[in-house]
């Protein structure tokens, strides 16, 4: 199945590349870094093609790779920034397509990483709770808890932000 799984993976990546870029961008917040993350994830996926036992699971399998690669990229970047503060970007980047959602995205980015991942996969990538469970390798009940905790924290955070803005 080595050759067949590589073809399944390649086809899936090509057909959904915009989703993967958008997910990586939501983590790393820089278009060039997001491209790097996706590229690294594609290389990892193709190298590990033989580990894909069930071609029907390619979606959750590759999303797991994208999420893990995004988190690894952030950790590597934080270590580099800690060593050399001049590496910090001088100005932030805002994806033009997210202008109306930038406030919500800022609140999402403040969530703990595991909760942020569940919220992004559910509401920005439209994955089911079962698929998120597979991507994060967590129990379904854990995914539900993280999602509902995230929603509650977002609601509180947005309310506080609105009160600060109105008051």
QUIPELIN-V566720 format. One record per backbone hydrogen bond with DSSP energy under -0.5 kcal/mol. CO is the residue of the C=O (numbers start at 1). NH is the residue of the N-H. Records with the same first field share a line. If there is no record, write none. Layout:
CO=NH ; NH
This chain:
1=5
2=6
3=7
4=8
5=9
6=10
7=11
8=12
9=13
10=14
11=15
12=16
14=17
16=19 ; 20
17=21
18=22
19=23
20=24
21=25
22=26
23=27
24=27 ; 28
25=29
30=34
31=35
32=36
33=37
34=38
35=39
36=40
37=41
38=42
39=43
40=44
41=45
42=46
43=47
44=48
46=49
48=51
49=52
51=53
53=55
54=57
55=58
57=61
58=62
59=63
60=64
61=65
62=66
63=67
64=68
65=69
66=70
67=71
68=72
69=73
70=74
71=75
72=76
73=77
74=78
75=79
76=80
77=81
78=82
79=83
80=84
84=87
85=88
95=98
96=99
98=101 ; 102
99=102
101=105
102=106
103=107
104=108
105=109
106=110
107=110
108=111
112=115 ; 116
113=117
114=118
115=119
116=120
117=121
118=122
119=123 ; 124
120=124 ; 125
121=127
128=132
129=133
130=134
131=135
132=136
133=137 ; 138
139=143
140=144
141=145
142=146
143=147
144=148
145=149
146=150
147=151
148=152
149=153
150=154
151=155
152=156
153=157
154=158
155=159
156=160
157=161
158=162
159=163
160=164
161=165
162=166
163=167
